[in-house]
Amino acid sequence: MVAVHNPAHDVILKPVVSEKSYAASDRGQYTFVVAPDANKVQIKQAIEEIFKVKVTNVNTLNRAGKLKRSRTGFGRRVNQKRAIVTVAEGQTIDIFGN
């Protein structure tokens, strides 16, 4: 069996599951961790392909990884790029298992 390569899944890495993103889902906004080199057009196309919804707006933000200290020295958490995706009115994405 051959694995099928889907570039949309290379753009959208995982959904952000938090209280804030859950509250935003009532407004039709969903938050995803995306590839650092992805742009808004690629994110829109990937969401529409994966979830079969109409995307009306995409906002992106880069989050710097926090500096963490351990007994042996300092380290840094991974930087993240997030996308807040707004879908058309009346459409939903079930990422919270409702």
N, C-alpha and C positions, 0 to 999 in steps of 0.2 A: 504494500500500500504506500502510495506516494503522498507526502504532506503537501497541501496546497498553500502557496504563499499568498497572503492577502496584505497588500500594502496599507490598507485602512487600519489594520490592527497594529501596524508599526507606528502609526501616528498617534492613536489613542491607546495609552498604556493601561490606565485603570480609572475608575470613578473615585471621586473624593466623597467618602461617607462620613459626615459630621453633622452636628446639630444645625450649623449655619447653612450647609448645603441642602439639608433636608427641608429647612424653612424656605429656602429659595425655590425649591421645586414646586411650591404652591403658586409661584409667579411664572412658572414655565422655564426656570433657569436651572441648569445642571452643570456641575463642576467636574472636570476631568483632568488628570495628570496626562500631559502630552509630551511627545518627543521634543527635545530642546531646539531642534532645527525646523520644527513644523511652523508653517505660517497659517494665517486665518483662513485662507481659501482651502488649504489642504485639510484643516480641521473640520471645516464646514462640510466638505465632500465626504470625509470619513464618517462623520456622525450620520449624515443622510444615508450613506450606504449601509452602515451597520444596523442602525435602529429604524430605518425607513420612516423618518420624520422630516418635516420641512424646517430648516434652520433659518431664523430671521436675523440673528445677531451673534457675533463671536467677540468676546473680550479676552485678552490674554494678559498674563502677569508672570514675571520671573521671580521666584522666591530663592533667596540666597540660603545655602545650608548653614545651620548654626555651628558655631565653634564650640566643641565639647571637650572637657578636660577629664582625663583619667589619671590613674596612678602613674602611668608611664609617660605621660606628656599630653599634648594637645592633638585633637583630630577634628575633622570637619565632616558634617553630614552632607549628603548629596544635594546639589542645587536642583530645583524643580521648576518646570514650566507648567502652568495651569491654564486651562481655558474655561471660561464661563460661557456656556452656550444657551441661547434663548431659542426655544422652539415656537412654532406657530400656535396661535390661540386654539385651544381645544385638543392639542396633541400632548402626549406625555411619553416619558421614557421611564420604564420600570427598573431602576437601578437599586432601589431600597427594598424590593420584595414586598410591595404593598399589595 
